[in-house]
Amino acid sequence: MGSFSIWHWLIVLVIVVLVFGTKKLRNVGQDLGGAVKGFKDGMRDSEKSGDDVQQKIGGDTLDAQATDKSHKVSH
């Protein structure tokens, strides 16, 4: 049960091409490439908007501590 040889992968590729056809595979490849490009563009835009927000604030970091006020203290 070792890894597959190149001949196994070639046979799988031929079967996939016969089942789906080259036009369908090309369309799937274009759709997948477009999705990856859109994801990368979105990540790049997200990083730019994060830099803009940090520059507006001045780049200072705010340090705070959350406290639980649900417990009432009686005097």
RANORFEN-V330539 format. One line per field, one symbol per residue. burial: + if it has 24 or more other C-alpha atoms within 12 Angstrom, else -. Layout:
burial: ???
This chain:
burial: ---------------------------------------------------------------------------
